[in-house]
Amino acid sequence: MNAPELLMTARDEDLKAGSLLSYYEAIETASHDMLEAARSGDWDTVVRLEGACAVLISQLKHAADDHPLGPDELALKSRIMQRILVNDAEIRHLAEPWINDLSRMMGGHSDPSQMH
């Protein structure tokens, strides 16, 4: 599922009992897609999905204020969050060499035209 589909899925959900979980599930899907993109070196997609996650997280924060989760939903949320954190850790691990290269490029050249 691509970023716009994730946003539409979460936005279209009715916020009734437990449907807040749809936000967590959409964020988890985006997290998994980000990991797959990072594994293949597609950093543009990683960045695009990161933006989609930011929007979903913002929507979730607003929706969660008015719709608390019950005990069963909290347990599922916890499992989803753990999977998101595992994905995030691997994405960071994969991004580290890319970030170091970018840092060296930026630190080694003060003239932006030399960065191409």
DATAUR-V782619 format. One record per backbone hydrogen bond with DSSP energy under -1.0 kcal/mol. CO is the residue of the C=O (numbers start at 1). NH is the residue of the N-H. E is the energy in kcal/mol with one decimal. If there is no record, write none. Layout:
co = (CO | CO)
nh = (NH | NH)
e = (E | E)
//
This chain:
co = (2 | 3 | 4 | 5 | 6 | 7 | 8 | 14 | 16 | 18 | 19 | 20 | 20 | 21 | 22 | 23 | 24 | 25 | 26 | 27 | 28 | 29 | 30 | 31 | 32 | 33 | 34 | 35 | 36 | 37 | 38 | 41 | 42 | 43 | 44 | 45 | 46 | 47 | 48 | 49 | 50 | 51 | 52 | 53 | 54 | 55 | 56 | 57 | 58 | 59 | 60 | 70 | 71 | 72 | 73 | 74 | 75 | 76 | 77 | 78 | 79 | 80 | 81 | 82 | 83 | 84 | 85 | 86 | 87 | 88 | 89 | 90 | 91 | 92 | 95 | 96 | 97 | 98 | 99 | 100 | 101 | 102 | 103 | 104 | 111 | 112)
nh = (6 | 7 | 8 | 9 | 10 | 11 | 12 | 16 | 19 | 21 | 22 | 23 | 24 | 25 | 26 | 27 | 28 | 29 | 30 | 31 | 32 | 33 | 34 | 35 | 36 | 37 | 38 | 39 | 40 | 42 | 41 | 43 | 46 | 47 | 48 | 49 | 50 | 51 | 52 | 53 | 54 | 55 | 56 | 57 | 58 | 59 | 60 | 61 | 62 | 63 | 64 | 74 | 75 | 76 | 77 | 78 | 79 | 80 | 81 | 82 | 83 | 84 | 85 | 86 | 87 | 88 | 89 | 90 | 91 | 92 | 93 | 94 | 95 | 96 | 99 | 100 | 101 | 102 | 103 | 104 | 105 | 106 | 107 | 108 | 114 | 115)
e = (-2.2 | -2.3 | -2.4 | -2.6 | -2.1 | -2.3 | -2.3 | -1.6 | -2.8 | -1.7 | -1.8 | -1.3 | -1.3 | -2.9 | -2.3 | -2.5 | -2.5 | -2.4 | -2.4 | -2.6 | -2.6 | -2.7 | -2.6 | -2.1 | -2.3 | -2.3 | -2.7 | -2.7 | -1.4 | -2.9 | -1.2 | -1.5 | -1.7 | -2.5 | -2.3 | -2.9 | -2.2 | -1.8 | -1.7 | -2.5 | -2.1 | -1.9 | -2.5 | -3.0 | -2.1 | -2.5 | -2.7 | -2.5 | -1.8 | -2.5 | -3.0 | -2.6 | -1.8 | -1.9 | -2.9 | -2.1 | -1.8 | -2.6 | -2.9 | -2.1 | -1.8 | -2.3 | -2.5 | -2.1 | -2.4 | -2.8 | -2.4 | -2.0 | -2.6 | -2.7 | -2.1 | -2.6 | -2.4 | -1.5 | -3.0 | -2.6 | -2.5 | -2.3 | -2.6 | -2.5 | -2.5 | -2.6 | -2.9 | -2.1 | -2.1 | -1.5)
//
